[in-house]
Amino acid sequence: MSTPEDGPVLVADAGSSSLRLTVFGGDGRVLAEHRSDAPPDRGAPDALRRLLDEAPAPAAVGHRIVHGGPELRDHTPVDDDVRARLDKVADLAPLHVPPALTVLDAARELLPDVPHVACFDTVFHAGLPAAAREYAVPEEWREGYGLRRYGFHGLSYAWALDRAAELLGRPASRLHLVIAHLGGGCSACAVRDGRSVDTTMGFTPLEGLVMSHRSGSVDPGALTWLQTRHGLTAGAVEDALNHESGLLALSGTSDDTRDLVRDRAAGD
């Protein structure tokens, strides 16, 4: 593999509701980019191919991956072993990881001779204290199934923490902050001495605050009641909580806050 040195770096950010592909120069300038405010789909590899046709050849590629699971607890170069491990955690973040892996696979095929690095949102929360990390559920669930709070939006929080430290003129390691990430997905994070000590998202990116079309936290008893009393399958519940809930469900019209603010201003 070649080394990046100061050459261009391609950053791939395939989220639940957008796709950002950006080539940065060694000085941090944007050299080329592709932006889409639609969920990544099968056309994402074509978008990547077009960008690479227009941009300087990247010396390295960084991939935002939402969930690293229990094994991948640090940002790591991608080889075949790491790629196989990522398949195992895809169902923990079904809106995020599968499209990110589609882009990852396309990039590795188009750029086989440069290093690819997976950067995980969960890394920022890897040191959560037990009081924040552990759910009050049977030990078999926690130890046998790996049920725990992972936390997400970590790359966003890491940037916000560094930027706050810069603006305040204080080292990040001395800051106590509450940071909010508000987008298609939403969460909040408590930071003490520069480290995540609690966060609203949990085992998956479904827990916590109300989001665009994700429910956020719902009484688990209500979900088992829907299944036992009304016959909803686990798949139907999961699909509704991920795709048909949140602001979309509450408004009945849109999952986009821009639409909702505009409609309210118009008297709706």
Backbone as CSV, one residue per row, in Angstrom:
resi,resn,N_x,N_y,N_z,CA_x,CA_y,CA_z,C_x,C_y,C_z
1,MET,0.835,-1.199,0.000,0.000,0.000,0.000,0.868,1.246,0.000
2,SER,0.353,2.266,-0.670,1.046,3.546,-0.618,0.691,4.263,0.668
3,THR,1.479,5.276,1.027,1.186,6.055,2.227,0.640,7.404,1.836
4,PRO,-0.291,7.998,2.637,-0.951,9.226,2.254,-0.026,10.432,2.214
5,GLU,0.972,10.509,3.133,1.815,11.682,3.270,0.930,12.934,3.257
6,ASP,1.183,13.862,2.335,0.367,15.070,2.270,-0.534,15.073,1.035
7,GLY,-0.774,13.910,0.454,-1.590,13.829,-0.748,-3.061,13.982,-0.443
8,PRO,-3.879,14.067,-1.488,-5.327,14.208,-1.295,-5.912,13.015,-0.539
9,VAL,-6.949,13.279,0.237,-7.651,12.242,0.993,-9.130,12.296,0.632
10,LEU,-9.674,11.166,0.290,-11.107,11.048,0.037,-11.802,10.665,1.334
11,VAL,-12.839,11.414,1.695,-13.635,11.113,2.881,-15.039,10.736,2.420
12,ALA,-15.483,9.543,2.817,-16.807,9.043,2.450,-17.695,9.010,3.684
13,ASP,-18.799,9.734,3.623,-19.755,9.800,4.732,-21.122,9.422,4.193
14,ALA,-21.453,8.154,4.319,-22.754,7.652,3.887,-23.645,7.542,5.112
15,GLY,-24.571,8.504,5.278,-25.448,8.519,6.443,-26.793,7.900,6.142
16,SER,-27.713,8.036,7.090,-29.042,7.458,6.916,-29.894,8.268,5.952
17,SER,-29.554,9.558,5.752,-30.386,10.411,4.905,-29.567,11.273,3.956
18,SER,-28.278,10.974,3.808,-27.446,11.784,2.923,-26.181,11.028,2.546
19,LEU,-25.531,11.532,1.498,-24.249,10.990,1.063,-23.305,12.144,0.807
20,ARG,-22.152,12.121,1.459,-21.125,13.143,1.274,-19.820,12.458,0.870
21,LEU,-19.333,12.808,-0.292,-18.047,12.323,-0.772,-17.182,13.545,-1.037
22,THR,-16.053,13.657,-0.352,-15.230,14.858,-0.441,-13.760,14.482,-0.563
23,VAL,-13.079,15.128,-1.508,-11.635,14.975,-1.638,-10.985,16.238,-1.079
24,PHE,-10.166,16.047,-0.047,-9.459,17.156,0.591,-7.998,17.153,0.163
25,GLY,-7.451,18.359,-0.060,-6.027,18.490,-0.304,-5.259,18.388,0.991
26,GLY,-3.942,18.335,0.880,-3.100,18.220,2.068,-3.230,19.397,3.003
27,ASP,-3.696,20.552,2.492,-3.880,21.745,3.331,-5.300,21.866,3.851
28,GLY,-6.129,20.825,3.615,-7.498,20.843,4.114,-8.507,21.459,3.175
29,ARG,-8.052,21.984,2.033,-8.989,22.572,1.078,-9.795,21.474,0.384
30,VAL,-11.063,21.804,0.073,-11.908,20.876,-0.677,-11.527,20.961,-2.149
31,LEU,-11.114,19.832,-2.706,-10.717,19.776,-4.113,-11.849,19.312,-5.017
32,ALA,-12.713,18.491,-4.489,-13.871,17.996,-5.247,-14.847,17.396,-4.250
33,GLU,-16.135,17.434,-4.594,-17.109,16.853,-3.675,-18.385,16.461,-4.394
34,HIS,-19.078,15.535,-3.798,-20.419,15.129,-4.216,-21.295,15.160,-2.978
35,ARG,-22.442,15.822,-3.092,-23.370,15.906,-1.966,-24.769,15.541,-2.426
36,SER,-25.413,14.697,-1.660,-26.787,14.312,-1.945,-27.565,14.281,-0.639
37,ASP,-28.736,14.910,-0.634,-29.597,14.901,0.549,-30.656,13.821,0.445
38,ALA,-30.267,12.717,-0.129,-31.127,11.541,-0.210,-30.352,10.358,0.351
39,PRO,-31.046,9.383,0.915,-30.338,8.219,1.447,-29.509,7.544,0.363
40,PRO,-28.306,7.113,0.682,-27.475,6.409,-0.301,-28.192,5.159,-0.812
41,ASP,-28.083,4.916,-2.117,-28.724,3.746,-2.705,-27.743,3.074,-3.651
42,ARG,-28.249,2.287,-4.560,-27.366,1.557,-5.468,-26.599,2.491,-6.401
43,GLY,-27.038,3.738,-6.514,-26.334,4.686,-7.356,-25.105,5.288,-6.708
44,ALA,-24.877,5.000,-5.420,-23.734,5.590,-4.713,-22.393,5.234,-5.365
45,PRO,-22.168,3.977,-5.784,-20.894,3.682,-6.449,-20.678,4.496,-7.722
46,ASP,-21.754,4.757,-8.467,-21.609,5.572,-9.671,-21.225,7.000,-9.319
47,ALA,-21.818,7.532,-8.242,-21.458,8.879,-7.793,-19.985,8.935,-7.393
48,LEU,-19.518,7.899,-6.747,-18.111,7.834,-6.361,-17.221,7.770,-7.597
49,ARG,-17.618,6.981,-8.562,-16.820,6.831,-9.783,-16.717,8.169,-10.521
50,ARG,-17.827,8.903,-10.606,-17.799,10.208,-11.283,-16.886,11.183,-10.540
51,LEU,-16.957,11.164,-9.206,-16.109,12.067,-8.425,-14.633,11.764,-8.670
52,LEU,-14.284,10.494,-8.695,-12.886,10.120,-8.898,-12.410,10.478,-10.296
53,ASP,-13.312,10.509,-11.260,-12.941,10.923,-12.612,-12.572,12.410,-12.662
54,GLU,-13.165,13.200,-11.742,-12.966,14.646,-11.754,-11.865,15.102,-10.799
55,ALA,-11.582,14.308,-9.777,-10.717,14.757,-8.680,-9.292,14.235,-8.839
56,PRO,-8.336,14.877,-8.157,-6.983,14.314,-8.076,-7.042,12.936,-7.408
57,ALA,-6.149,12.065,-7.799,-6.147,10.706,-7.255,-5.882,10.730,-5.752
58,PRO,-6.773,10.164,-4.945,-6.551,10.161,-3.478,-5.383,9.263,-3.089
59,ALA,-4.676,9.695,-2.060,-3.601,8.877,-1.492,-4.109,7.999,-0.359
60,ALA,-5.316,8.273,0.134,-5.926,7.480,1.202,-7.413,7.776,1.215
61,VAL,-8.169,6.884,1.843,-9.625,7.051,1.939,-10.052,6.818,3.387
62,GLY,-10.836,7.749,3.914,-11.424,7.586,5.239,-12.914,7.354,5.108
63,HIS,-13.422,6.354,5.784,-14.837,5.985,5.697,-15.502,6.166,7.059
64,ARG,-16.531,6.976,7.115,-17.314,7.051,8.345,-18.211,5.818,8.422
65,ILE,-18.044,5.060,9.499,-18.880,3.893,9.768,-19.531,4.120,11.131
66,VAL,-20.847,4.056,11.182,-21.564,4.413,12.399,-21.260,3.464,13.553
67,HIS,-21.224,2.159,13.284,-21.155,1.176,14.381,-19.962,0.257,14.206
68,GLY,-19.115,0.188,15.234,-17.992,-0.734,15.212,-18.250,-2.026,15.950
69,GLY,-19.399,-2.093,16.656,-19.709,-3.306,17.405,-18.764,-3.512,18.571
70,PRO,-18.802,-4.696,19.174,-17.993,-4.947,20.373,-16.507,-5.145,20.081
71,GLU,-16.136,-5.458,18.847,-14.740,-5.789,18.550,-13.940,-4.605,18.025
72,LEU,-14.555,-3.771,17.197,-13.829,-2.675,16.557,-14.028,-1.415,17.395
73,ARG,-13.100,-1.198,18.320,-13.226,-0.131,19.310,-12.290,1.039,19.045
74,ASP,-11.635,1.032,17.880,-10.767,2.141,17.498,-10.823,2.279,15.982
75,HIS,-10.488,3.453,15.474,-10.405,3.644,14.036,-9.328,2.711,13.497
76,THR,-9.599,2.061,12.368,-8.704,0.985,11.960,-8.622,0.859,10.445
77,PRO,-7.440,0.525,9.912,-7.323,0.237,8.476,-8.207,-0.950,8.103
78,VAL,-8.758,-0.893,6.904,-9.685,-1.928,6.455,-8.932,-2.969,5.634
79,ASP,-8.984,-4.212,6.102,-8.529,-5.346,5.310,-9.707,-6.318,5.201
80,ASP,-9.481,-7.474,4.651,-10.593,-8.407,4.454,-11.181,-8.870,5.785
81,ASP,-10.346,-9.008,6.812,-10.836,-9.431,8.125,-11.746,-8.362,8.735
82,VAL,-11.301,-7.113,8.689,-12.130,-6.027,9.222,-13.423,-5.922,8.434
83,ARG,-13.329,-6.062,7.113,-14.546,-5.983,6.286,-15.542,-7.071,6.687
84,ALA,-15.067,-8.272,6.976,-15.960,-9.358,7.397,-16.598,-9.048,8.745
85,ARG,-15.844,-8.437,9.649,-16.402,-8.079,10.959,-17.506,-7.034,10.814
86,LEU,-17.355,-6.147,9.850,-18.369,-5.108,9.657,-19.707,-5.706,9.225
87,ASP,-19.679,-6.778,8.470,-20.932,-7.445,8.098,-21.696,-7.908,9.334
88,LYS,-20.958,-8.292,10.382,-21.596,-8.828,11.578,-22.335,-7.757,12.377
89,VAL,-21.957,-6.470,12.209,-22.605,-5.406,12.991,-23.602,-4.617,12.162
90,ALA,-23.778,-4.988,10.889,-24.652,-4.199,10.011,-26.079,-4.125,10.536
91,ASP,-26.567,-5.207,11.161,-27.949,-5.190,11.622,-28.139,-4.367,12.886
92,LEU,-27.039,-3.911,13.523,-27.156,-3.047,14.697,-27.426,-1.596,14.303
93,ALA,-27.157,-1.252,13.067,-27.445,0.094,12.545,-27.903,-0.059,11.100
94,PRO,-29.103,-0.600,10.893,-29.519,-0.994,9.540,-29.724,0.168,8.579
95,LEU,-29.930,1.378,9.092,-30.075,2.529,8.207,-28.726,3.073,7.766
96,HIS,-27.678,2.762,8.510,-26.383,3.411,8.298,-25.303,2.497,7.744
97,VAL,-25.099,1.351,8.373,-23.948,0.531,8.019,-24.058,-0.075,6.618
98,PRO,-25.193,-0.664,6.209,-25.237,-1.242,4.856,-24.901,-0.248,3.741
99,PRO,-25.465,0.980,3.731,-25.046,1.898,2.661,-23.586,2.311,2.761
100,ALA,-23.072,2.424,3.985,-21.652,2.756,4.144,-20.772,1.642,3.600
101,LEU,-21.191,0.396,3.786,-20.413,-0.726,3.272,-20.477,-0.804,1.753
102,THR,-21.611,-0.383,1.182,-21.706,-0.317,-0.281,-20.661,0.640,-0.840
103,VAL,-20.536,1.809,-0.204,-19.543,2.791,-0.639,-18.128,2.284,-0.361
104,LEU,-17.931,1.656,0.793,-16.614,1.108,1.143,-16.167,0.083,0.107
105,ASP,-17.060,-0.828,-0.255,-16.702,-1.861,-1.226,-16.378,-1.250,-2.587
106,ALA,-17.181,-0.257,-2.995,-16.927,0.385,-4.282,-15.585,1.109,-4.271
107,ALA,-15.283,1.785,-3.163,-14.024,2.526,-3.074,-12.829,1.576,-3.064
108,ARG,-12.936,0.462,-2.371,-11.824,-0.503,-2.339,-11.611,-1.114,-3.718
109,GLU,-12.691,-1.277,-4.470,-12.550,-1.825,-5.826,-11.920,-0.805,-6.768
110,LEU,-12.339,0.455,-6.657,-11.825,1.495,-7.547,-10.435,1.958,-7.153
111,LEU,-10.112,1.878,-5.855,-8.828,2.348,-5.340,-8.171,1.235,-4.527
112,PRO,-7.740,0.167,-5.189,-7.227,-1.004,-4.450,-5.843,-0.808,-3.857
113,ASP,-5.109,0.212,-4.313,-3.710,0.343,-3.909,-3.459,1.460,-2.905
114,VAL,-4.530,2.007,-2.322,-4.366,3.039,-1.302,-4.988,2.543,0.000
115,PRO,-4.528,3.051,1.141,-5.106,2.615,2.417,-6.524,3.146,2.604
116,HIS,-7.382,2.285,3.115,-8.744,2.648,3.485,-8.861,2.506,4.994
117,VAL,-9.376,3.532,5.666,-9.470,3.525,7.122,-10.926,3.696,7.534
118,ALA,-11.406,2.796,8.373,-12.761,2.896,8.924,-12.716,3.736,10.189
119,CYS,-13.517,4.798,10.216,-13.583,5.706,11.365,-14.972,5.562,11.977
120,PHE,-15.023,5.087,13.212,-16.288,4.691,13.820,-16.844,5.764,14.746
121,ASP,-18.151,5.997,14.631,-18.814,6.921,15.553,-18.796,6.406,16.979
122,THR,-18.740,5.099,17.144,-18.793,4.514,18.479,-17.493,4.700,19.266
123,VAL,-16.389,5.011,18.584,-15.096,5.116,19.270,-15.107,6.210,20.335
124,PHE,-15.758,7.335,20.061,-15.778,8.449,21.002,-16.374,8.034,22.342
125,HIS,-17.260,7.045,22.322,-17.953,6.606,23.538,-17.385,5.296,24.097
126,ALA,-16.251,4.843,23.574,-15.725,3.530,23.972,-15.405,3.455,25.455
127,GLY,-15.102,4.595,26.079,-14.762,4.613,27.497,-15.903,5.011,28.406
128,LEU,-17.141,4.853,27.963,-18.280,5.194,28.830,-18.171,4.488,30.183
129,PRO,-18.436,5.201,31.273,-18.433,4.532,32.583,-19.565,3.516,32.666
130,ALA,-19.405,2.550,33.547,-20.371,1.455,33.641,-21.790,1.956,33.871
131,ALA,-21.941,3.014,34.674,-23.283,3.522,34.976,-24.011,3.981,33.728
132,ALA,-23.278,4.463,32.746,-23.888,4.902,31.486,-23.929,3.777,30.460
133,ARG,-22.968,2.875,30.539,-22.815,1.837,29.520,-23.785,0.673,29.712
134,GLU,-24.042,0.281,30.952,-24.766,-0.955,31.220,-26.271,-0.732,31.299
135,TYR,-27.018,-1.618,30.669,-28.470,-1.658,30.829,-28.816,-2.558,32.011
136,ALA,-29.909,-2.242,32.695,-30.339,-3.039,33.849,-31.163,-4.232,33.364
137,VAL,-30.494,-5.131,32.666,-31.126,-6.320,32.103,-30.332,-7.538,32.567
138,PRO,-30.845,-8.749,32.368,-30.147,-9.947,32.856,-28.702,-10.028,32.344
139,GLU,-27.853,-10.584,33.203,-26.432,-10.691,32.872,-26.218,-11.464,31.576
140,GLU,-27.031,-12.487,31.326,-26.886,-13.269,30.103,-27.044,-12.379,28.871
141,TRP,-27.960,-11.409,28.936,-28.148,-10.501,27.806,-26.924,-9.615,27.626
142,ARG,-26.380,-9.153,28.761,-25.236,-8.237,28.682,-23.954,-8.958,28.284
143,GLU,-23.706,-10.096,28.915,-22.459,-10.815,28.669,-22.557,-11.741,27.456
144,GLY,-23.683,-12.423,27.329,-23.820,-13.400,26.240,-24.149,-12.774,24.901
145,TYR,-25.001,-11.737,24.925,-25.438,-11.118,23.680,-24.753,-9.778,23.410
146,GLY,-24.002,-9.288,24.371,-23.308,-8.015,24.163,-24.208,-6.805,24.219
147,LEU,-25.318,-6.893,24.956,-26.260,-5.780,25.036,-25.691,-4.688,25.943
148,ARG,-25.439,-3.512,25.370,-24.846,-2.398,26.110,-25.089,-1.117,25.332
149,ARG,-24.843,-0.010,25.972,-24.915,1.274,25.281,-23.601,1.509,24.533
150,TYR,-23.717,1.777,23.250,-22.534,2.098,22.441,-22.400,3.603,22.229
151,GLY,-23.509,4.280,21.928,-23.438,5.694,21.617,-23.000,5.918,20.181
152,PHE,-23.447,7.043,19.611,-23.180,7.300,18.196,-22.874,8.789,17.980
153,HIS,-22.771,9.183,16.730,-22.408,10.562,16.350,-21.050,10.973,16.926
154,GLY,-20.194,9.982,17.198,-18.938,10.278,17.865,-17.993,11.150,17.063
155,LEU,-17.947,10.992,15.747,-17.066,11.830,14.932,-17.516,13.284,14.994
156,SER,-18.824,13.498,15.000,-19.375,14.851,15.136,-19.024,15.439,16.499
157,TYR,-19.158,14.635,17.545,-18.841,15.118,18.895,-17.362,15.433,19.049
158,ALA,-16.518,14.598,18.458,-15.076,14.843,18.549,-14.718,16.172,17.894
159,TRP,-15.333,16.447,16.743,-15.074,17.733,16.066,-15.595,18.891,16.911
160,ALA,-16.825,18.757,17.422,-17.419,19.839,18.215,-16.607,20.112,19.473
161,LEU,-16.101,19.056,20.102,-15.271,19.221,21.298,-13.994,19.987,20.963
162,ASP,-13.323,19.593,19.888,-12.086,20.278,19.497,-12.356,21.729,19.119
163,ARG,-13.472,21.962,18.434,-13.795,23.332,18.026,-14.133,24.191,19.236
164,ALA,-14.869,23.634,20.194,-15.190,24.380,21.412,-13.917,24.726,22.175
165,ALA,-12.989,23.771,22.247,-11.723,24.031,22.931,-10.959,25.163,22.246
166,GLU,-10.986,25.156,20.917,-10.298,26.202,20.162,-10.922,27.570,20.424
167,LEU,-12.241,27.640,20.393,-12.934,28.916,20.586,-12.791,29.440,22.011
168,LEU,-12.784,28.528,22.970,-12.683,28.921,24.379,-11.247,29.131,24.831
169,GLY,-10.293,28.704,24.012,-8.901,28.838,24.397,-8.523,27.969,25.581
170,ARG,-9.154,26.799,25.675,-8.886,25.879,26.776,-8.644,24.487,26.214
171,PRO,-7.835,23.671,26.855,-7.628,22.303,26.361,-8.913,21.485,26.475
172,ALA,-9.145,20.639,25.482,-10.350,19.803,25.490,-10.418,18.948,26.744
173,SER,-9.276,18.543,27.268,-9.243,17.671,28.439,-9.733,18.356,29.710
174,ARG,-9.991,19.657,29.651,-10.487,20.383,30.825,-11.917,20.886,30.642
175,LEU,-12.556,20.464,29.561,-13.901,20.966,29.276,-14.973,20.015,29.799
176,HIS,-16.046,20.628,30.365,-17.264,19.917,30.714,-18.365,20.496,29.829
177,LEU,-18.951,19.664,28.955,-19.892,20.159,27.958,-21.084,19.225,27.833
178,VAL,-22.195,19.794,27.355,-23.285,19.000,26.798,-23.351,19.368,25.325
179,ILE,-23.184,18.379,24.467,-23.149,18.613,23.024,-24.358,17.934,22.405
180,ALA,-24.988,18.611,21.451,-26.135,18.041,20.734,-25.797,17.910,19.259
181,HIS,-26.134,16.784,18.694,-26.044,16.564,17.250,-27.463,16.504,16.725
182,LEU,-27.822,17.459,15.885,-29.200,17.568,15.400,-29.197,17.513,13.879
183,GLY,-29.730,16.431,13.344,-29.821,16.242,11.908,-30.957,15.293,11.621
184,GLY,-30.806,14.443,10.588,-31.803,13.401,10.367,-31.877,12.479,11.571
185,GLY,-30.701,12.203,12.163,-30.616,11.533,13.450,-30.201,12.542,14.500
186,CYS,-30.680,12.372,15.719,-30.408,13.351,16.778,-29.933,12.628,18.038
187,SER,-28.971,13.239,18.716,-28.545,12.717,20.006,-27.884,13.829,20.797
188,ALA,-27.655,13.571,22.072,-26.936,14.490,22.946,-25.899,13.700,23.713
189,CYS,-24.837,14.399,24.122,-23.718,13.734,24.790,-23.202,14.617,25.915
190,ALA,-22.970,14.015,27.081,-22.324,14.708,28.195,-20.831,14.414,28.153
191,VAL,-20.027,15.479,28.197,-18.571,15.350,28.135,-17.985,15.897,29.428
192,ARG,-17.158,15.107,30.079,-16.454,15.547,31.289,-14.954,15.344,31.083
193,ASP,-14.203,16.417,31.280,-12.752,16.362,31.080,-12.394,15.809,29.703
194,GLY,-13.186,16.223,28.702,-12.901,15.846,27.328,-13.288,14.442,26.931
195,ARG,-14.029,13.714,27.785,-14.401,12.332,27.501,-15.911,12.166,27.617
196,SER,-16.468,11.345,26.744,-17.893,11.043,26.803,-18.208,10.256,28.065
197,VAL,-19.172,10.766,28.861,-19.561,10.067,30.084,-21.020,9.636,30.051
198,ASP,-21.779,10.116,29.074,-23.150,9.647,28.892,-23.643,10.160,27.553
199,THR,-24.601,9.451,26.989,-25.147,9.855,25.698,-26.526,9.240,25.536
200,THR,-27.344,9.834,24.672,-28.746,9.429,24.588,-28.968,8.212,23.701
201,MET,-28.148,8.028,22.662,-28.297,6.833,21.836,-27.687,5.639,22.554
202,GLY,-28.143,4.433,22.229,-27.736,3.287,23.014,-27.111,2.157,22.237
203,PHE,-27.745,0.990,22.275,-27.276,-0.206,21.580,-27.324,-0.005,20.072
204,THR,-28.326,0.741,19.625,-28.493,1.099,18.214,-28.758,2.597,18.131
205,PRO,-28.727,3.173,16.930,-29.033,4.599,16.767,-30.523,4.922,16.842
206,LEU,-31.322,4.014,17.390,-32.760,4.230,17.485,-33.166,4.837,18.824
207,GLU,-32.329,4.659,19.837,-32.692,5.120,21.181,-32.470,6.625,21.325
208,GLY,-33.199,7.234,22.271,-32.915,8.611,22.647,-33.922,9.611,22.151
209,LEU,-33.431,10.688,21.521,-34.265,11.806,21.108,-35.144,11.450,19.906
210,VAL,-36.261,12.157,19.779,-37.093,12.039,18.578,-36.283,12.523,17.379
211,MET,-36.356,11.790,16.270,-35.578,12.123,15.079,-36.494,12.324,13.882
212,SER,-35.922,12.465,12.705,-36.724,12.764,11.520,-37.772,11.691,11.275
213,HIS,-37.334,10.442,11.144,-38.307,9.364,10.971,-38.008,8.165,11.866
214,ARG,-37.149,8.396,12.884,-36.924,7.398,13.916,-37.600,7.849,15.203
215,SER,-38.129,6.902,15.957,-38.967,7.227,17.109,-38.203,7.822,18.274
216,GLY,-36.926,7.428,18.449,-36.291,7.684,19.729,-36.837,6.714,20.760
217,SER,-36.613,6.998,22.025,-36.984,6.063,23.093,-38.491,5.870,23.192
218,VAL,-38.885,4.625,23.293,-40.289,4.223,23.465,-40.315,3.169,24.571
219,ASP,-41.344,3.187,25.408,-41.501,2.194,26.471,-41.398,0.788,25.872
220,PRO,-40.417,-0.031,26.294,-40.310,-1.387,25.749,-41.582,-2.206,25.947
221,GLY,-42.308,-1.913,27.029,-43.556,-2.635,27.255,-44.581,-2.363,26.179
222,ALA,-44.585,-1.156,25.632,-45.515,-0.838,24.549,-45.193,-1.660,23.304
223,LEU,-43.910,-1.918,23.086,-43.515,-2.668,21.894,-43.865,-4.145,22.026
224,THR,-43.649,-4.736,23.201,-44.035,-6.134,23.382,-45.558,-6.264,23.363
225,TRP,-46.271,-5.247,23.847,-47.743,-5.244,23.819,-48.252,-5.249,22.385
226,LEU,-47.640,-4.471,21.513,-48.040,-4.456,20.113,-47.870,-5.827,19.472
227,GLN,-46.836,-6.539,19.911,-46.576,-7.860,19.320,-47.491,-8.929,19.905
228,THR,-47.682,-8.912,21.227,-48.465,-9.982,21.857,-49.959,-9.753,21.750
229,ARG,-50.403,-8.506,21.789,-51.842,-8.217,21.767,-52.374,-7.909,20.374
230,HIS,-51.541,-7.370,19.512,-52.022,-6.944,18.194,-51.342,-7.673,17.044
231,GLY,-50.465,-8.601,17.350,-49.925,-9.470,16.324,-48.889,-8.861,15.399
232,LEU,-48.353,-7.698,15.750,-47.299,-7.131,14.912,-46.034,-7.975,15.030
233,THR,-45.386,-8.195,13.927,-44.135,-8.948,13.970,-42.997,-8.036,14.429
234,ALA,-41.906,-8.662,14.881,-40.742,-7.881,15.281,-40.225,-7.057,14.108
235,GLY,-40.260,-7.627,12.900,-39.810,-6.901,11.723,-40.662,-5.688,11.424
236,ALA,-41.985,-5.829,11.595,-42.877,-4.705,11.335,-42.660,-3.586,12.340
237,VAL,-42.452,-3.955,13.615,-42.182,-2.950,14.646,-40.877,-2.230,14.352
238,GLU,-39.840,-2.987,14.029,-38.529,-2.387,13.736,-38.622,-1.435,12.546
239,ASP,-39.321,-1.853,11.506,-39.448,-1.009,10.314,-40.199,0.276,10.632
240,ALA,-41.283,0.170,11.403,-42.062,1.359,11.742,-41.256,2.322,12.610
241,LEU,-40.515,1.800,13.577,-39.737,2.662,14.464,-38.606,3.366,13.722
242,ASN,-38.057,2.713,12.702,-36.936,3.284,11.965,-37.354,4.182,10.807
243,HIS,-38.515,3.892,10.202,-38.866,4.573,8.956,-40.156,5.387,9.003
244,GLU,-41.050,5.084,9.945,-42.379,5.701,9.908,-42.705,6.482,11.175
245,SER,-41.714,6.795,11.970,-41.940,7.415,13.277,-41.328,8.811,13.314
246,GLY,-40.974,9.285,14.510,-40.326,10.574,14.645,-41.189,11.741,14.192
247,LEU,-40.545,12.761,13.643,-41.265,13.951,13.188,-42.271,13.609,12.095
248,LEU,-41.935,12.619,11.270,-42.873,12.208,10.223,-44.184,11.732,10.822
249,ALA,-44.096,10.908,11.865,-45.308,10.380,12.490,-46.063,11.458,13.252
250,LEU,-45.337,12.333,13.956,-46.005,13.356,14.758,-46.672,14.415,13.886
251,SER,-46.038,14.757,12.775,-46.599,15.797,11.903,-47.618,15.240,10.925
252,GLY,-47.410,13.995,10.520,-48.277,13.392,9.527,-48.002,13.864,8.111
253,THR,-46.988,14.716,7.933,-46.736,15.279,6.607,-45.289,15.155,6.146
254,SER,-44.323,15.389,7.030,-42.932,15.456,6.593,-41.999,15.102,7.735
255,ASP,-40.817,14.565,7.356,-39.775,14.319,8.350,-38.687,15.378,8.290
256,ASP,-38.921,16.435,7.523,-37.923,17.484,7.316,-38.322,18.726,8.113
257,THR,-37.464,19.129,9.059,-37.804,20.285,9.894,-37.985,21.556,9.070
258,ARG,-37.318,21.646,7.920,-37.483,22.831,7.074,-38.916,22.932,6.565
259,ASP,-39.487,21.796,6.177,-40.886,21.785,5.744,-41.808,22.160,6.894
260,LEU,-41.548,21.610,8.076,-42.430,21.834,9.215,-42.387,23.288,9.680
261,VAL,-41.179,23.887,9.700,-41.063,25.298,10.086,-41.765,26.178,9.057
262,ARG,-41.585,25.872,7.786,-42.235,26.651,6.725,-43.758,26.530,6.816
263,ASP,-44.251,25.314,7.066,-45.699,25.121,7.170,-46.270,25.862,8.375
264,ARG,-45.530,25.850,9.492,-46.025,26.559,10.674,-46.068,28.065,10.423
265,ALA,-45.050,28.577,9.748,-45.040,30.009,9.437,-46.201,30.382,8.525
266,ALA,-46.648,29.404,7.720,-47.770,29.653,6.810,-49.110,29.440,7.501
267,GLY,-49.080,29.100,8.803,-50.316,28.968,9.560,-50.822,27.561,9.721
268,ASP,-50.080,26.591,9.288,-50.503,25.187,9.429,-50.339,24.747,10.887
